[in-house]
Amino acid sequence: MKKLILIASAIFVVNTIHAQKWETNFETAKKRASEERKNILLVFSGSDWCIPCMKLEKEIWESQDFIKDSEEHFVLLRADFPKRKANKLSKEQQEQNNRLAETYNKKGLFPMVEVLDKNGNVLGTTGYKNVSPKDYIVMLHSFEK
């Protein structure tokens, strides 16, 4: 039992070390993007109901290739729209996500991935693609100026 706890703790620490920092505030993301000279990767997700969103999370966002690349090239911004009561967002966060959707996702597509410049201008748009993390990264970089 002690070995299981030790192994689980080690896995948690490793995953925590390599986890990305997803912003949830657009103004904070723009400020960081400007300071760090990076583009913003805005992801519209239905984290607890959208199967392609869940696949994108597991296959791309959690991959070591993406984590490494994103640390160098992107400020990550997530606008989540969960449906389950247990995952309900604060009123303020929901309002902010709604404003982002009014500007960047008027059709309500999920998942939607937008590459934005530091000022919030759209450089390119995509969604879930059944490709390798490396191919997805190449696609995201193809939108950059």
C-alpha positions as CSV (number, residue, x, y, z in Angstrom):
1,M,0.0,0.0,0.0
2,K,2.8,2.4,0.8
3,K,4.4,1.7,-2.6
4,L,1.1,2.6,-4.3
5,I,0.9,5.9,-2.4
6,L,4.5,6.7,-3.2
7,I,4.0,5.9,-6.9
8,A,0.8,7.9,-7.1
9,S,2.5,10.8,-5.4
10,A,5.4,10.7,-7.9
11,I,3.1,10.6,-10.8
12,F,1.2,13.6,-9.4
13,V,4.4,15.6,-8.9
14,V,5.6,14.8,-12.5
15,N,2.3,15.8,-14.0
16,T,2.2,18.9,-11.9
17,I,5.7,19.9,-13.0
18,H,4.8,19.6,-16.7
19,A,1.3,21.0,-16.5
20,Q,0.6,24.1,-18.5
21,K,-0.7,27.3,-16.9
22,W,-4.1,28.0,-18.5
23,E,-5.3,31.5,-18.0
24,T,-9.0,32.1,-17.6
25,N,-8.9,35.9,-17.8
26,F,-8.6,37.5,-21.2
27,E,-7.0,40.7,-20.0
28,T,-4.4,38.8,-18.0
29,A,-3.7,36.6,-21.1
30,K,-3.2,39.7,-23.3
31,K,-0.9,41.3,-20.7
32,R,1.2,38.2,-20.5
33,A,1.3,37.8,-24.3
34,S,2.5,41.4,-24.7
35,E,5.2,41.1,-21.9
36,E,6.4,37.6,-23.1
37,R,6.1,38.4,-26.8
38,K,3.8,35.5,-27.5
39,N,0.6,34.8,-29.2
40,I,-2.5,33.7,-27.3
41,L,-4.1,30.2,-27.8
42,L,-7.8,30.6,-27.0
43,V,-9.6,27.3,-26.5
44,F,-13.4,27.1,-26.3
45,S,-14.2,23.9,-24.5
46,G,-17.1,21.9,-23.1
47,S,-14.9,20.0,-20.7
48,D,-17.5,17.7,-19.2
49,W,-19.8,17.0,-22.2
50,C,-17.9,17.6,-25.5
51,I,-16.2,14.4,-26.6
52,P,-13.9,16.1,-29.2
53,C,-12.9,18.6,-26.5
54,M,-11.9,15.8,-24.2
55,K,-10.0,14.1,-27.0
56,L,-8.2,17.4,-27.8
57,E,-7.3,17.7,-24.1
58,K,-5.9,14.2,-23.8
59,E,-4.3,13.8,-27.2
60,I,-2.9,17.3,-27.7
61,W,-2.9,19.7,-24.7
62,E,-1.6,17.0,-22.3
63,S,1.1,15.8,-24.7
64,Q,4.7,16.5,-23.8
65,D,5.3,17.9,-27.3
66,F,2.6,20.5,-26.9
67,I,3.5,21.3,-23.3
68,K,7.1,22.0,-24.3
69,D,6.1,24.1,-27.4
70,S,3.4,26.1,-25.6
71,E,5.7,27.2,-22.8
72,E,7.9,28.8,-25.5
73,H,5.3,30.1,-27.9
74,F,1.8,30.7,-26.5
75,V,-0.1,32.1,-23.6
76,L,-2.9,29.6,-23.0
77,L,-6.4,30.8,-22.4
78,R,-9.4,28.5,-21.8
79,A,-13.0,29.5,-22.1
80,D,-14.8,26.5,-20.6
81,F,-18.6,25.9,-20.8
82,P,-19.3,22.9,-18.6
83,K,-22.8,21.6,-18.2
84,R,-22.6,19.5,-15.0
85,K,-23.7,21.2,-11.8
86,A,-20.5,20.0,-10.0
87,N,-18.4,21.9,-12.6
88,K,-20.3,25.1,-12.6
89,L,-18.2,28.2,-13.0
90,S,-18.5,31.4,-10.9
91,K,-20.9,33.9,-12.2
92,E,-18.0,36.3,-13.1
93,Q,-16.2,33.5,-15.0
94,Q,-19.3,32.5,-16.9
95,E,-20.0,36.1,-17.9
96,Q,-16.4,36.5,-19.1
97,N,-16.5,33.3,-21.1
98,N,-19.8,34.5,-22.6
99,R,-18.2,37.8,-23.7
100,L,-15.3,35.9,-25.3
101,A,-17.8,33.6,-27.1
102,E,-19.7,36.7,-28.4
103,T,-16.5,38.0,-29.9
104,Y,-14.7,34.9,-31.0
105,N,-17.2,32.0,-31.2
106,K,-20.5,33.4,-32.4
107,K,-21.5,30.0,-33.9
108,G,-21.0,28.2,-30.6
109,L,-18.6,25.6,-32.0
110,F,-16.9,23.2,-29.6
111,P,-14.0,22.7,-29.5
112,M,-12.9,25.9,-31.1
113,V,-9.2,26.9,-31.1
114,E,-8.2,30.4,-32.0
115,V,-4.6,31.7,-32.4
116,L,-4.7,35.4,-31.4
117,D,-2.0,38.0,-31.5
118,K,-1.1,39.8,-28.3
119,N,-3.8,42.4,-29.0
120,G,-6.5,39.7,-29.5
121,N,-6.7,39.8,-33.3
122,V,-7.5,36.4,-34.8
123,L,-4.6,34.9,-36.7
124,G,-6.2,31.5,-37.4
125,T,-9.0,29.1,-36.3
126,T,-9.2,25.4,-36.0
127,G,-10.8,22.7,-33.8
128,Y,-10.2,19.0,-33.1
129,K,-8.1,17.2,-35.7
130,N,-7.2,13.6,-35.5
131,V,-3.5,14.2,-36.0
132,S,-0.3,13.8,-33.9
133,P,0.6,16.5,-31.4
134,K,3.6,17.5,-33.6
135,D,1.3,17.9,-36.7
136,Y,-1.2,19.9,-34.5
137,I,1.6,22.2,-33.3
138,V,2.8,22.8,-36.9
139,M,-0.8,23.7,-37.9
140,L,-1.0,26.2,-35.0
141,H,2.3,27.8,-35.9
142,S,1.1,28.1,-39.5
143,F,-1.3,30.8,-38.3
144,E,1.4,33.0,-36.8
145,K,2.6,36.1,-38.5
